[in-house]
Amino acid sequence: MERRTHTAVLAAASLLLAAGCSSGGAAPHGAGTSSAPAKSAASPGASPSSAVPPAKGSVKVTATLVTGLKSPWGVAVLPGGDLLVGSRDTGKIVRVSAKNGKITELGSVPGVDPGGEGGLLGIAVSPSFGADHQVYAYFTTASDNRIARMVYDEKRPPGNQLGAPDTLFKGIPKGEIHNGGRIAFGPDKMLYAGTGETGDKGLAQDTKSPAGKILRMTPDGEPVHGNPAADSVVYDYGHRNVQGLAWDADDRLWASEFGQDTWDELNLIEPGRNYGWPEAEGKAKGAAAGSGFVDPVEEWRPAVGSPSGIAYAKGSIWMASLRGERLWRIPLNGTKPVAAPQAFLQGTYGRLRTVVAASDGTLWLVTSNTDGRGTPHKGDDRILRLKVS
């Protein structure tokens, strides 16, 4: 069920400005449970990490876990290591055994309306999954983008293992493009969601819209009182299309973002800050300097970037690129890169959609060649296991 309508709380959005933000961004939704922001929010400029990764790293593909996936997008790791994988275009969620790649269908998310860049997008599992068995999904419907959760009962027959969806948050604008969609639970056990501005640039700076934002909410879909504005799930604003979310070893939040024609971005996320879109793209230069917008930590030309999912492992952010068809490594010393980004697997597996860290420090990498924009080859799409350093 919906906890509160989108419009009931728009008035709270203006509190972002009073909270010390520069121009723009806030959004909908009702009262929530108090919880301090993650360490990433409280101390984005924290001291450098004690273990600094080397300037140059390595990637080795050690296994192909599974092939033949259709339009895979969201991936979540279950306790024990198995993967849940969502299909953007079919709305189905499957479980993939981390040991042998065996696929078990959970079922389909009701109400998914695929089209353009919309459909079943991010998925996540509850931080208390062992007790509640909740699976979360961000998906496009005929009218909006929304977040719902479903009980996963693996004792039921395959294809019928998902309970009825409980809608937690709705009214996120939808479009043929820029629907955002990545969701993840942070170290604070709150749910974070990256949204896009649907091609309507003004929404990213619109204090009355949840589009072009990162949202932070309780597992029940309510605002967290530690957010920049009371009674709002908006965590920051000024984004074009957030695609990846990950936390480093010091609980700082990082996000990847599609640029337009000039620069794609990796951003260090600070609560209440304005990341500049559409007034700024990439790092501020010339007249844009001093605008109050937050510069990205790294930037790429879209031809080598077009970033989607990101993960943190071995002291580095790993970023999957769609148009760029490569995996980027960004080694970090605290909030600063140790060296220039390093590219791996260039053109080897086509478009790369999602990268997820496993508990042993390896990575799962998901290709994206069956989404209508790639060139599928035999076996696409697939999940690869990577040993990285």
SEBA-128468 format. One record per residue (C-alpha): residue number from 0; residue in one letter; chain; x, y, z. Coordinates in steps of 0.05 Angstrom, whole numbers. Layout:
BEGIN
    n  res  chain       u       v       w
  NUM    A      A       X       Y       Z
...
This chain:
BEGIN
    n  res  chain       u       v       w
    0    M      A       0       0       0
    1    E      A      22      72     -10
    2    R      A      43     105      55
    3    R      A      28     176      31
    4    T      A      11     209     -34
    5    H      A      65     246     -74
    6    T      A      32     314     -68
    7    A      A      17     313       6
    8    V      A      87     332      26
    9    L      A     112     378     -29
   10    A      A     110     437      18
   11    A      A     166     406      58
   12    A      A     212     411      -1
   13    S      A     227     485      10
   14    L      A     262     468      75
   15    L      A     322     445      35
   16    L      A     338     518      21
   17    A      A     330     536      94
   18    A      A     377     478     111
   19    G      A     434     515      77
   20    C      A     430     487       6
   21    S      A     444     526     -56
   22    S      A     387     536    -105
   23    G      A     342     476    -119
   24    G      A     320     407    -100
   25    A      A     272     375     -53
   26    A      A     214     328     -60
   27    P      A     155     290     -35
   28    H      A     132     245      21
   29    G      A     112     242      93
   30    A      A     141     237     163
   31    G      A     193     184     180
   32    T      A     235     149     231
   33    S      A     295     184     260
   34    S      A     362     158     237
   35    A      A     429     192     232
   36    P      A     457     198     162
   37    A      A     509     148     140
   38    K      A     582     165     154
   39    S      A     588     186      81
   40    A      A     539     242      94
   41    A      A     567     264     161
   42    S      A     640     268     139
   43    P      A     649     270      64
   44    G      A     717     302      72
   45    A      A     742     249     120
   46    S      A     817     235     124
   47    P      A     849     190      72
   48    S      A     840     115      80
   49    S      A     895      76     115
   50    A      A     901      25      60
   51    V      A     916      61      -5
   52    P      A     909      19     -68
   53    P      A     963      19    -121
   54    A      A     958      66    -181
   55    K      A     951       6    -228
   56    G      A     905     -52    -216
   57    S      A     885    -116    -251
   58    V      A     823    -153    -275
   59    K      A     818    -227    -291
   60    V      A     754    -261    -314
   61    T      A     754    -325    -274
   62    A      A     686    -353    -295
   63    T      A     622    -342    -335
   64    L      A     568    -355    -284
   65    V      A     508    -355    -330
   66    T      A     489    -339    -402
   67    G      A     424    -325    -440
   68    L      A     396    -271    -395
   69    K      A     348    -222    -428
   70    S      A     354    -148    -413
   71    P      A     386    -157    -344
   72    W      A     389     -92    -303
   73    G      A     384     -96    -227
   74    V      A     424    -146    -186
   75    A      A     423    -160    -111
   76    V      A     465    -208     -71
   77    L      A     428    -254     -23
   78    P      A     457    -278      43
   79    G      A     499    -338      23
   80    G      A     521    -306     -42
   81    D      A     468    -324     -94
   82    L      A     444    -268    -140
   83    L      A     375    -240    -154
   84    V      A     373    -212    -225
   85    G      A     316    -170    -254
   86    S      A     298    -166    -328
   87    R      A     282     -95    -349
   88    D      A     236    -114    -406
   89    T      A     200    -176    -379
   90    G      A     193    -154    -307
   91    K      A     217    -222    -283
   92    I      A     264    -234    -225
   93    V      A     307    -297    -224
   94    R      A     355    -327    -173
   95    V      A     423    -348    -200
   96    S      A     464    -397    -160
   97    A      A     533    -368    -145
   98    K      A     561    -440    -146
   99    N      A     536    -466    -213
  100    G      A     494    -412    -247
  101    K      A     428    -451    -239
  102    I      A     369    -405    -253
  103    T      A     305    -406    -212
  104    E      A     248    -359    -231
  105    L      A     217    -322    -172
  106    G      A     162    -290    -213
  107    S      A     144    -224    -246
  108    V      A     134    -156    -213
  109    P      A      62    -135    -227
  110    G      A      51     -68    -262
  111    V      A     118     -63    -297
  112    D      A     110     -22    -362
  113    P      A     173     -29    -403
  114    G      A     190      21    -458
  115    G      A     249      65    -475
  116    E      A     294      63    -415
  117    G      A     239      43    -367
  118    G      A     217     -24    -339
  119    L      A     241     -66    -280
  120    L      A     304     -29    -259
  121    G      A     339     -34    -192
  122    I      A     329     -89    -141
  123    A      A     354     -96     -70
  124    V      A     344    -143     -11
  125    S      A     324    -121      58
  126    P      A     381    -111     108
  127    S      A     341    -158     153
  128    F      A     327    -208      97
  129    G      A     338    -268     142
  130    A      A     277    -247     184
  131    D      A     231    -212     134
  132    H      A     250    -242      65
  133    Q      A     234    -175      31
  134    V      A     257    -160     -39
  135    Y      A     254     -87     -63
  136    A      A     244     -64    -134
  137    Y      A     246       3    -171
  138    F      A     204       0    -234
  139    T      A     166      39    -286
  140    T      A      90      34    -290
  141    A      A      41      64    -340
  142    S      A      40     129    -299
  143    D      A     105     136    -259
  144    N      A     167     104    -229
  145    R      A     158      74    -161
  146    I      A     189      30    -107
  147    A      A     154     -31     -79
  148    R      A     173     -91     -37
  149    M      A     151    -164     -41
  150    V      A     160    -224       4
  151    Y      A     204    -277     -27
  152    D      A     183    -348      -7
  153    E      A     231    -397     -38
  154    K      A     189    -456     -12
  155    R      A     135    -439     -62
  156    P      A     137    -466    -134
  157    P      A     185    -431    -182
  158    G      A     151    -373    -217
  159    N      A     104    -363    -158
  160    Q      A     153    -343    -103
  161    L      A     139    -268     -99
  162    G      A      83    -241     -56
  163    A      A      38    -183     -75
  164    P      A      76    -117     -81
  165    D      A      72     -67     -24
  166    T      A      82       2     -56
  167    L      A     128      44     -12
  168    F      A     140     106     -54
  169    K      A     107     128    -119
  170    G      A     100     190    -163
  171    I      A     172     192    -188
  172    P      A     165     221    -258
  173    K      A     175     173    -317
  174    G      A     199     184    -387
  175    E      A     224     148    -449
  176    I      A     294     165    -422
  177    H      A     328     180    -356
  178    N      A     286     140    -307
  179    G      A     344     129    -260
  180    G      A     327      65    -222
  181    R      A     386      42    -181
  182    I      A     368      25    -108
  183    A      A     412       0     -51
  184    F      A     411      -4      24
  185    G      A     466      37      56
  186    P      A     509      22     117
  187    D      A     456      59     158
  188    K      A     404       7     134
  189    M      A     365      62      98
  190    L      A     342      54      26
  191    Y      A     374      99     -26
  192    A      A     347     109     -97
  193    G      A     377     145    -156
  194    T      A     328     180    -202
  195    G      A     332     214    -270
  196    E      A     300     278    -297
  197    T      A     263     241    -353
  198    G      A     292     289    -405
  199    D      A     258     348    -372
  200    K      A     320     385    -350
  201    G      A     285     432    -302
  202    L      A     262     376    -257
  203    A      A     333     365    -231
  204    Q      A     331     434    -198
  205    D      A     257     434    -182
  206    T      A     246     432    -107
  207    K      A     177     401    -117
  208    S      A     200     340    -157
  209    P      A     235     276    -137
  210    A      A     265     271    -207
  211    G      A     340     282    -217
  212    K      A     355     267    -145
  213    I      A     383     215     -97
  214    L      A     328     196     -48
  215    R      A     339     167      22
  216    M      A     283     133      60
  217    T      A     269      82     113
  218    P      A     255      10      93
  219    D      A     181      29      98
  220    G      A     188      85      47
  221    E      A     186     142      97
  222    P      A     233     203     102
  223    V      A     290     198     150
  224    H      A     294     256     200
  225    G      A     369     261     188
  226    N      A     356     282     116
  227    P      A     370     354      95
  228    A      A     296     373      97
  229    A      A     245     349     147
  230    D      A     191     304     118
  231    S      A     227     296      52
  232    V      A     263     235      23
  233    V      A     308     280     -20
  234    Y      A     381     271      -2
  235    D      A     413     314     -56
  236    Y      A     394     343    -124
  237    G      A     417     370    -191
  238    H      A     427     303    -226
  239    R      A     414     284    -298
  240    N      A     407     209    -291
  241    V      A     437     173    -231
  242    Q      A     456     101    -250
  243    G      A     502      73    -196
  244    L      A     506      75    -120
  245    A      A     562      47     -76
  246    W      A     594      59      -9
  247    D      A     669      57       5
  248    A      A     704      27      65
  249    D      A     691      91     105
  250    D      A     616      91      88
  251    R      A     621     149      39
  252    L      A     568     147     -16
  253    W      A     589     149     -89
  254    A      A     544     155    -150
  255    S      A     554     150    -225
  256    E      A     515     193    -273
  257    F      A     501     200    -348
  258    G      A     523     266    -376
  259    Q      A     494     294    -440
  260    D      A     544     309    -496
  261    T      A     605     328    -457
  262    W      A     619     294    -390
  263    D      A     596     233    -352
  264    E      A     610     236    -278
  265    L      A     630     199    -215
  266    N      A     606     240    -155
  267    L      A     620     238     -81
  268    I      A     551     249     -51
  269    E      A     540     299       5
  270    P      A     471     310      35
  271    G      A     433     372      12
  272    R      A     484     391     -41
  273    N      A     470     412    -113
  274    Y      A     506     373    -168
  275    G      A     491     425    -220
  276    W      A     450     395    -276
  277    P      A     428     426    -322
  278    E      A     469     489    -307
  279    A      A     534     450    -302
  280    E      A     561     386    -333
  281    G      A     627     359    -310
  282    K      A     678     399    -270
  283    A      A     665     474    -264
  284    K      A     709     516    -309
  285    G      A     712     591    -323
  286    A      A     648     628    -306
  287    A      A     618     565    -276
  288    A      A     670     564    -220
  289    G      A     644     590    -154
  290    S      A     573     571    -172
  291    G      A     564     528    -109
  292    F      A     554     465    -150
  293    V      A     592     403    -129
  294    D      A     644     381    -180
  295    P      A     650     308    -198
  296    V      A     710     271    -172
  297    E      A     722     242    -241
  298    E      A     693     255    -310
  299    W      A     692     218    -377
  300    R      A     672     233    -448
  301    P      A     608     194    -463
  302    A      A     642     155    -519
  303    V      A     686     120    -468
  304    G      A     637     125    -410
  305    S      A     561     125    -407
  306    P      A     567      95    -337
  307    S      A     516      49    -305
  308    G      A     527       9    -241
  309    I      A     586      18    -194
  310    A      A     616     -23    -138
  311    Y      A     671     -14     -86
  312    A      A     725     -67     -78
  313    K      A     800     -69     -63
  314    G      A     803       5     -48
  315    S      A     773      26    -115
  316    I      A     707      45    -147
  317    W      A     692      -1    -206
  318    M      A     646      29    -258
  319    A      A     610      -9    -314
  320    S      A     604      30    -379
  321    L      A     550      20    -432
  322    R      A     571      60    -493
  323    G      A     643      56    -471
  324    E      A     640     -21    -467
  325    R      A     692     -24    -412
  326    L      A     701     -30    -337
  327    W      A     734      30    -304
  328    R      A     776      26    -241
  329    I      A     782      90    -199
  330    P      A     832      78    -142
  331    L      A     818     122     -81
  332    N      A     856     151     -23
  333    G      A     799     176      19
  334    T      A     759     222     -25
  335    K      A     815     233     -76
  336    P      A     836     189    -135
  337    V      A     904     158    -128
  338    A      A     915     159    -203
  339    A      A     877     168    -268
  340    P      A     820     119    -281
  341    Q      A     842      53    -313
  342    A      A     801      16    -365
  343    F      A     793     -59    -371
  344    L      A     756    -108    -417
  345    Q      A     749     -54    -471
  346    G      A     702     -80    -525
  347    T      A     709    -152    -501
  348    Y      A     639    -164    -475
  349    G      A     601    -106    -505
  350    R      A     558     -60    -462
  351    L      A     567     -68    -387
  352    R      A     507     -53    -343
  353    T      A     517     -73    -270
  354    V      A     577     -90    -226
  355    V      A     567    -118    -156
  356    A      A     617    -134    -102
  357    A      A     616    -204     -72
  358    S      A     635    -216       1
  359    D      A     703    -245     -18
  360    G      A     726    -183     -55
  361    T      A     711    -209    -124
  362    L      A     662    -175    -171
  363    W      A     601    -197    -210
  364    L      A     596    -161    -278
  365    V      A     532    -161    -319
  366    T      A     531    -147    -394
  367    S      A     475    -108    -428
  368    N      A     472    -127    -502
  369    T      A     399    -149    -506
  370    D      A     369     -82    -484
  371    G      A     356     -58    -555
  372    R      A     418     -14    -558
  373    G      A     473     -66    -561
  374    T      A     494    -119    -610
  375    P      A     478    -187    -580
  376    H      A     525    -245    -590
  377    K      A     516    -318    -575
  378    G      A     507    -327    -500
  379    D      A     485    -255    -485
  380    D      A     470    -230    -436
  381    R      A     517    -260    -385
  382    I      A     545    -252    -314
  383    L      A     621    -256    -306
  384    R      A     661    -267    -243
  385    L      A     722    -222    -237
  386    K      A     784    -226    -193
  387    V      A     808    -155    -185
  388    S      A     863    -116    -151
